[in-house]
Amino acid sequence: MSIKRLMTARFCLGIGAALAFASVLGAQRSGPTPSEEGQGVVYVYFSSLCAAPGDARDCQEVPQTVRPSFESMAACGAHANGVLSQEHNPRLLASCMRVREV
């Protein structure tokens, strides 16, 4: 088999397409994904009182002078669980919202 016979237009197009595809994949590559709990992110605790137990459709936020904030969702969730277990009110809804500090 000669080189001329191997270097057909179809062969060259196939190799060119494969190289183009590989270069696009290489260009799309990104570094490690940033941590969800990145710089300047805190979790703020909110509590709401709902009209019916277990129904989050009709709730009003409980006014607080200071909202507790936490460095992680786990810490905020632990605080929310503690508050809910102390209150013994089935209409009380606790939530943690992720916010970026300004």
C-alpha positions, 0 to 999 in steps of 0.5 A, a space after each residue: 500500500 502506498 502513502 498516496 492511497 492512504 491519504 485520501 480526502 475522506 481519511 484527511 477529513 476524518 483526521 481533521 474532524 477528530 483533531 478539531 473535536 479534541 481541541 474544542 474539548 481541550 478548550 472547554 476544560 475548566 479548573 476545579 469547581 469553586 466551593 459552595 461555601 466560598 469567600 463571603 458567603 454566609 447562611 442566615 436563619 429565618 423563621 416563619 409562622 404558617 397558617 396550617 402545620 406543615 403547609 408552607 403556602 401561607 406563612 409570615 416571617 417572624 420579625 427579628 431584630 437580629 438574624 443569626 448567621 452561620 459559616 456553613 449550612 450544617 451549622 445553620 441547620 443545627 441551629 434551626 433544629 434546636 429552635 424547632 425542638 424548643 418551640 414545640 409549635 407545629 406551625 413554625 417553619 425554619 429556613 436557612 438562606 445562603 447570602 453573600 456578604 457585602 
